Amino acid sequence: MRKFPSVVLATSVLVAGLGLAGCSEKRWCEHDATDTKVSDRYCKNGTPGYEWESGSSHKKSKKSKKKH
């Protein structure tokens, strides 16, 4: 009779895991200096100057401090 909570918990963990796995696949390879999208083979081969980017990361803009 106590099987129902276990099934609900297992299903919740499965759904959460699939959701996280789906988000991690949205990435692409970029050239660091120019932020130009390039073939994934550069990042897969570990070529210096190229890195994986994803839609979830936000680049910080530099804010200039105003002198009063």
Biopython code that builds the backbone (N, CA, C, O; Angstrom):
import numpy as np
from Bio.PDB.StructureBuilder import StructureBuilder

atoms = [
    (1, "MET", "N", (0.803, -1.200, 0.000)),
    (1, "MET", "CA", (0.000, 0.000, 0.000)),
    (1, "MET", "C", (0.846, 1.264, 0.000)),
    (1, "MET", "O", (0.390, 2.304, -0.475)),
    (2, "ARG", "N", (2.060, 1.200, 0.518)),
    (2, "ARG", "CA", (2.922, 2.374, 0.584)),
    (2, "ARG", "C", (3.737, 2.518, -0.694)),
    (2, "ARG", "O", (4.705, 3.277, -0.730)),
    (3, "LYS", "N", (3.359, 1.803, -1.730)),
    (3, "LYS", "CA", (4.095, 1.824, -2.990)),
    (3, "LYS", "C", (3.863, 3.134, -3.749)),
    (3, "LYS", "O", (4.751, 3.593, -4.468)),
    (4, "PHE", "N", (2.711, 3.725, -3.604)),
    (4, "PHE", "CA", (2.354, 4.937, -4.348)),
    (4, "PHE", "C", (3.328, 6.093, -4.133)),
    (4, "PHE", "O", (3.757, 6.682, -5.125)),
    (5, "PRO", "N", (3.711, 6.464, -2.893)),
    (5, "PRO", "CA", (4.674, 7.571, -2.708)),
    (5, "PRO", "C", (6.022, 7.285, -3.351)),
    (5, "PRO", "O", (6.667, 8.200, -3.863)),
    (6, "SER", "N", (6.454, 6.033, -3.332)),
    (6, "SER", "CA", (7.728, 5.676, -3.960)),
    (6, "SER", "C", (7.668, 5.865, -5.470)),
    (6, "SER", "O", (8.634, 6.332, -6.074)),
    (7, "VAL", "N", (6.560, 5.511, -6.075)),
    (7, "VAL", "CA", (6.379, 5.661, -7.520)),
    (7, "VAL", "C", (6.362, 7.138, -7.901)),
    (7, "VAL", "O", (6.951, 7.528, -8.909)),
    (8, "VAL", "N", (5.697, 7.946, -7.108)),
    (8, "VAL", "CA", (5.628, 9.381, -7.363)),
    (8, "VAL", "C", (7.024, 10.005, -7.244)),
    (8, "VAL", "O", (7.406, 10.830, -8.074)),
    (9, "LEU", "N", (7.771, 9.619, -6.231)),
    (9, "LEU", "CA", (9.115, 10.139, -6.039)),
    (9, "LEU", "C", (10.029, 9.733, -7.200)),
    (9, "LEU", "O", (10.773, 10.562, -7.723)),
    (10, "ALA", "N", (9.975, 8.484, -7.595)),
    (10, "ALA", "CA", (10.811, 7.993, -8.698)),
    (10, "ALA", "C", (10.466, 8.714, -10.002)),
    (10, "ALA", "O", (11.361, 9.066, -10.771)),
    (11, "THR", "N", (9.203, 8.928, -10.248)),
    (11, "THR", "CA", (8.775, 9.629, -11.459)),
    (11, "THR", "C", (9.248, 11.076, -11.448)),
    (11, "THR", "O", (9.689, 11.592, -12.475)),
    (12, "SER", "N", (9.162, 11.728, -10.304)),
    (12, "SER", "CA", (9.617, 13.118, -10.195)),
    (12, "SER", "C", (11.114, 13.234, -10.456)),
    (12, "SER", "O", (11.556, 14.150, -11.151)),
    (13, "VAL", "N", (11.892, 12.315, -9.907)),
    (13, "VAL", "CA", (13.337, 12.327, -10.116)),
    (13, "VAL", "C", (13.655, 12.094, -11.588)),
    (13, "VAL", "O", (14.543, 12.751, -12.132)),
    (14, "LEU", "N", (12.962, 11.188, -12.234)),
    (14, "LEU", "CA", (13.178, 10.901, -13.651)),
    (14, "LEU", "C", (12.869, 12.120, -14.515)),
    (14, "LEU", "O", (13.652, 12.463, -15.401)),
    (15, "VAL", "N", (11.752, 12.768, -14.269)),
    (15, "VAL", "CA", (11.363, 13.947, -15.051)),
    (15, "VAL", "C", (12.361, 15.080, -14.845)),
    (15, "VAL", "O", (12.728, 15.751, -15.810)),
    (16, "ALA", "N", (12.804, 15.307, -13.622)),
    (16, "ALA", "CA", (13.780, 16.363, -13.346)),
    (16, "ALA", "C", (15.104, 16.066, -14.038)),
    (16, "ALA", "O", (15.728, 16.969, -14.595)),
    (17, "GLY", "N", (15.531, 14.826, -14.010)),
    (17, "GLY", "CA", (16.778, 14.440, -14.667)),
    (17, "GLY", "C", (16.717, 14.634, -16.167)),
    (17, "GLY", "O", (17.679, 15.112, -16.769)),
    (18, "LEU", "N", (15.619, 14.276, -16.773)),
    (18, "LEU", "CA", (15.469, 14.468, -18.223)),
    (18, "LEU", "C", (15.434, 15.946, -18.576)),
    (18, "LEU", "O", (15.962, 16.342, -19.616)),
    (19, "GLY", "N", (14.834, 16.757, -17.744)),
    (19, "GLY", "CA", (14.790, 18.199, -17.988)),
    (19, "GLY", "C", (16.176, 18.819, -17.942)),
    (19, "GLY", "O", (16.505, 19.667, -18.771)),
    (20, "LEU", "N", (16.983, 18.405, -16.986)),
    (20, "LEU", "CA", (18.345, 18.931, -16.882)),
    (20, "LEU", "C", (19.208, 18.454, -18.041)),
    (20, "LEU", "O", (20.026, 19.216, -18.556)),
    (21, "ALA", "N", (19.039, 17.225, -18.450)),
    (21, "ALA", "CA", (19.826, 16.691, -19.573)),
    (21, "ALA", "C", (19.476, 17.419, -20.863)),
    (21, "ALA", "O", (20.351, 17.655, -21.696)),
    (22, "GLY", "N", (18.229, 17.771, -21.035)),
    (22, "GLY", "CA", (17.811, 18.483, -22.236)),
    (22, "GLY", "C", (18.405, 19.876, -22.316)),
    (22, "GLY", "O", (18.730, 20.344, -23.407)),
    (23, "CYS", "N", (18.550, 20.538, -21.198)),
    (23, "CYS", "CA", (19.104, 21.891, -21.179)),
    (23, "CYS", "C", (20.592, 21.899, -21.492)),
    (23, "CYS", "O", (21.094, 22.844, -22.101)),
    (24, "SER", "N", (21.287, 20.870, -21.086)),
    (24, "SER", "CA", (22.730, 20.870, -21.277)),
    (24, "SER", "C", (23.131, 20.640, -22.724)),
    (24, "SER", "O", (24.283, 20.885, -23.085)),
    (25, "GLU", "N", (22.213, 20.176, -23.560)),
    (25, "GLU", "CA", (22.536, 19.897, -24.950)),
    (25, "GLU", "C", (22.478, 21.132, -25.835)),
    (25, "GLU", "O", (22.876, 21.067, -26.998)),
    (26, "LYS", "N", (22.002, 22.233, -25.327)),
    (26, "LYS", "CA", (21.893, 23.452, -26.122)),
    (26, "LYS", "C", (23.174, 24.252, -25.992)),
    (26, "LYS", "O", (23.226, 25.258, -25.285)),
    (27, "ARG", "N", (24.195, 23.798, -26.674)),
    (27, "ARG", "CA", (25.481, 24.496, -26.615)),
    (27, "ARG", "C", (26.128, 24.466, -27.988)),
    (27, "ARG", "O", (25.767, 23.668, -28.852)),
    (28, "TRP", "N", (27.083, 25.348, -28.163)),
    (28, "TRP", "CA", (27.787, 25.438, -29.424)),
    (28, "TRP", "C", (29.221, 25.861, -29.143)),
    (28, "TRP", "O", (29.545, 26.312, -28.044)),
    (29, "CYS", "N", (30.067, 25.712, -30.141)),
    (29, "CYS", "CA", (31.476, 26.057, -29.999)),
    (29, "CYS", "C", (31.709, 27.452, -30.566)),
    (29, "CYS", "O", (31.221, 27.781, -31.647)),
    (30, "GLU", "N", (32.465, 28.274, -29.825)),
    (30, "GLU", "CA", (32.775, 29.644, -30.269)),
    (30, "GLU", "C", (34.264, 29.913, -30.185)),
    (30, "GLU", "O", (34.967, 29.359, -29.340)),
    (31, "HIS", "N", (34.733, 30.775, -31.079)),
    (31, "HIS", "CA", (36.101, 31.287, -31.011)),
    (31, "HIS", "C", (36.095, 32.358, -29.921)),
    (31, "HIS", "O", (35.277, 33.277, -29.950)),
    (32, "ASP", "N", (37.016, 32.230, -28.958)),
    (32, "ASP", "CA", (37.014, 33.124, -27.797)),
    (32, "ASP", "C", (37.168, 34.594, -28.151)),
    (32, "ASP", "O", (36.422, 35.437, -27.653)),
    (33, "ALA", "N", (38.121, 34.899, -28.997)),
    (33, "ALA", "CA", (38.456, 36.294, -29.277)),
    (33, "ALA", "C", (37.351, 37.030, -30.031)),
    (33, "ALA", "O", (37.136, 38.223, -29.814)),
    (34, "THR", "N", (36.647, 36.315, -30.921)),
    (34, "THR", "CA", (35.662, 36.988, -31.764)),
    (34, "THR", "C", (34.222, 36.614, -31.441)),
    (34, "THR", "O", (33.292, 37.196, -31.999)),
    (35, "ASP", "N", (34.027, 35.638, -30.537)),
    (35, "ASP", "CA", (32.687, 35.126, -30.218)),
    (35, "ASP", "C", (31.941, 34.681, -31.469)),
    (35, "ASP", "O", (30.725, 34.844, -31.572)),
    (36, "THR", "N", (32.688, 34.115, -32.423)),
    (36, "THR", "CA", (32.105, 33.618, -33.662)),
    (36, "THR", "C", (31.775, 32.140, -33.499)),
    (36, "THR", "O", (32.603, 31.364, -33.024)),
    (37, "LYS", "N", (30.570, 31.753, -33.891)),
    (37, "LYS", "CA", (30.163, 30.367, -33.826)),
    (37, "LYS", "C", (30.940, 29.578, -34.880)),
    (37, "LYS", "O", (30.987, 29.976, -36.044)),
    (38, "VAL", "N", (31.556, 28.447, -34.470)),
    (38, "VAL", "CA", (32.357, 27.622, -35.371)),
    (38, "VAL", "C", (31.914, 26.170, -35.244)),
    (38, "VAL", "O", (31.045, 25.845, -34.435)),
    (39, "SER", "N", (32.509, 25.313, -36.038)),
    (39, "SER", "CA", (32.213, 23.886, -36.000)),
    (39, "SER", "C", (32.538, 23.307, -34.625)),
    (39, "SER", "O", (33.525, 23.698, -34.001)),
    (40, "ASP", "N", (31.713, 22.380, -34.156)),
    (40, "ASP", "CA", (31.912, 21.763, -32.845)),
    (40, "ASP", "C", (33.231, 21.009, -32.742)),
    (40, "ASP", "O", (33.710, 20.756, -31.636)),
    (41, "ARG", "N", (33.822, 20.649, -33.868)),
    (41, "ARG", "CA", (35.048, 19.847, -33.830)),
    (41, "ARG", "C", (36.193, 20.585, -33.146)),
    (41, "ARG", "O", (37.071, 19.943, -32.569)),
    (42, "TYR", "N", (36.209, 21.925, -33.194)),
    (42, "TYR", "CA", (37.263, 22.695, -32.531)),
    (42, "TYR", "C", (37.222, 22.473, -31.011)),
    (42, "TYR", "O", (38.264, 22.284, -30.382)),
    (43, "CYS", "N", (36.033, 22.496, -30.433)),
    (43, "CYS", "CA", (35.898, 22.288, -28.993)),
    (43, "CYS", "C", (36.087, 20.819, -28.630)),
    (43, "CYS", "O", (36.686, 20.502, -27.603)),
    (44, "LYS", "N", (35.578, 19.927, -29.471)),
    (44, "LYS", "CA", (35.731, 18.493, -29.204)),
    (44, "LYS", "C", (37.201, 18.088, -29.217)),
    (44, "LYS", "O", (37.613, 17.218, -28.449)),
    (45, "ASN", "N", (37.991, 18.713, -30.083)),
    (45, "ASN", "CA", (39.419, 18.400, -30.171)),
    (45, "ASN", "C", (40.248, 19.160, -29.139)),
    (45, "ASN", "O", (41.448, 18.916, -29.013)),
    (46, "GLY", "N", (39.622, 20.082, -28.398)),
    (46, "GLY", "CA", (40.343, 20.842, -27.375)),
    (46, "GLY", "C", (41.283, 21.881, -27.961)),
    (46, "GLY", "O", (42.305, 22.201, -27.355)),
    (47, "THR", "N", (40.952, 22.411, -29.132)),
    (47, "THR", "CA", (41.785, 23.409, -29.783)),
    (47, "THR", "C", (41.852, 24.679, -28.932)),
    (47, "THR", "O", (40.814, 25.217, -28.547)),
    (48, "PRO", "N", (43.059, 25.163, -28.635)),
    (48, "PRO", "CA", (43.188, 26.395, -27.841)),
    (48, "PRO", "C", (42.492, 27.579, -28.532)),
    (48, "PRO", "O", (42.581, 27.737, -29.750)),
    (49, "GLY", "N", (41.804, 28.399, -27.744)),
    (49, "GLY", "CA", (41.128, 29.577, -28.283)),
    (49, "GLY", "C", (39.667, 29.338, -28.618)),
    (49, "GLY", "O", (38.989, 30.241, -29.107)),
    (50, "TYR", "N", (39.169, 28.123, -28.360)),
    (50, "TYR", "CA", (37.771, 27.799, -28.630)),
    (50, "TYR", "C", (37.154, 27.226, -27.361)),
    (50, "TYR", "O", (37.812, 26.487, -26.627)),
    (51, "GLU", "N", (35.887, 27.566, -27.098)),
    (51, "GLU", "CA", (35.218, 27.039, -25.915)),
    (51, "GLU", "C", (33.743, 26.834, -26.177)),
    (51, "GLU", "O", (33.164, 27.452, -27.070)),
    (52, "TRP", "N", (33.136, 25.951, -25.379)),
    (52, "TRP", "CA", (31.701, 25.690, -25.470)),
    (52, "TRP", "C", (30.939, 26.870, -24.877)),
    (52, "TRP", "O", (31.323, 27.417, -23.843)),
    (53, "GLU", "N", (29.876, 27.247, -25.534)),
    (53, "GLU", "CA", (28.976, 28.300, -25.052)),
    (53, "GLU", "C", (27.575, 27.716, -24.971)),
    (53, "GLU", "O", (27.247, 26.774, -25.693)),
    (54, "SER", "N", (26.760, 28.267, -24.102)),
    (54, "SER", "CA", (25.373, 27.830, -24.003)),
    (54, "SER", "C", (24.473, 29.040, -23.897)),
    (54, "SER", "O", (24.933, 30.139, -23.586)),
    (55, "GLY", "N", (23.214, 28.847, -24.148)),
    (55, "GLY", "CA", (22.254, 29.945, -24.106)),
    (55, "GLY", "C", (21.971, 30.431, -22.708)),
    (55, "GLY", "O", (21.424, 31.520, -22.531)),
    (56, "SER", "N", (22.337, 29.637, -21.698)),
    (56, "SER", "CA", (22.013, 30.016, -20.328)),
    (56, "SER", "C", (23.026, 30.981, -19.723)),
    (56, "SER", "O", (22.718, 31.666, -18.747)),
    (57, "SER", "N", (24.220, 31.044, -20.285)),
    (57, "SER", "CA", (25.227, 31.938, -19.697)),
    (57, "SER", "C", (25.068, 33.345, -20.258)),
    (57, "SER", "O", (24.856, 33.531, -21.456)),
    (58, "HIS", "N", (25.171, 34.311, -19.391)),
    (58, "HIS", "CA", (25.057, 35.705, -19.801)),
    (58, "HIS", "C", (26.408, 36.377, -19.628)),
    (58, "HIS", "O", (27.034, 36.272, -18.574)),
    (59, "LYS", "N", (26.848, 37.063, -20.663)),
    (59, "LYS", "CA", (28.121, 37.765, -20.559)),
    (59, "LYS", "C", (27.897, 39.077, -19.826)),
    (59, "LYS", "O", (26.927, 39.791, -20.082)),
    (60, "LYS", "N", (28.798, 39.380, -18.922)),
    (60, "LYS", "CA", (28.687, 40.620, -18.160)),
    (60, "LYS", "C", (29.263, 41.763, -18.969)),
    (60, "LYS", "O", (30.338, 41.650, -19.557)),
    (61, "SER", "N", (28.539, 42.852, -18.989)),
    (61, "SER", "CA", (29.059, 44.031, -19.674)),
    (61, "SER", "C", (29.821, 44.892, -18.680)),
    (61, "SER", "O", (29.480, 44.947, -17.498)),
    (62, "LYS", "N", (30.841, 45.554, -19.163)),
    (62, "LYS", "CA", (31.635, 46.415, -18.282)),
    (62, "LYS", "C", (30.897, 47.709, -18.045)),
    (62, "LYS", "O", (30.444, 48.352, -18.992)),
    (63, "LYS", "N", (30.771, 48.098, -16.797)),
    (63, "LYS", "CA", (30.110, 49.341, -16.458)),
    (63, "LYS", "C", (31.173, 50.368, -16.107)),
    (63, "LYS", "O", (32.088, 50.099, -15.329)),
    (64, "SER", "N", (31.036, 51.533, -16.685)),
    (64, "SER", "CA", (32.001, 52.581, -16.369)),
    (64, "SER", "C", (31.520, 53.334, -15.133)),
    (64, "SER", "O", (30.337, 53.648, -14.997)),
    (65, "LYS", "N", (32.452, 53.612, -14.246)),
    (65, "LYS", "CA", (32.118, 54.353, -13.038)),
    (65, "LYS", "C", (32.208, 55.836, -13.318)),
    (65, "LYS", "O", (33.197, 56.321, -13.869)),
    (66, "LYS", "N", (31.183, 56.538, -12.940)),
    (66, "LYS", "CA", (31.157, 57.982, -13.149)),
    (66, "LYS", "C", (31.764, 58.674, -11.937)),
    (66, "LYS", "O", (31.445, 58.345, -10.794)),
    (67, "LYS", "N", (32.622, 59.614, -12.196)),
    (67, "LYS", "CA", (33.214, 60.396, -11.102)),
    (67, "LYS", "C", (32.349, 61.623, -10.869)),
    (67, "LYS", "O", (31.947, 62.303, -11.813)),
    (68, "HIS", "N", (32.074, 61.894, -9.624)),
    (68, "HIS", "CA", (31.231, 63.057, -9.289)),
    (68, "HIS", "C", (32.073, 64.214, -8.836)),
    (68, "HIS", "O", (31.541, 65.276, -8.513)),
]
sb = StructureBuilder()
sb.init_structure("model")
sb.init_model(0)
sb.init_chain("A")
sb.init_seg("    ")
for serial, (resi, resn, name, xyz) in enumerate(atoms, 1):
    if name == "N":
        sb.init_residue(resn, " ", resi, " ")
    sb.init_atom(name, np.array(xyz, "f"), 0.0, 1.0, " ", f" {name:<3s}", serial, name[0])
structure = sb.get_structure()
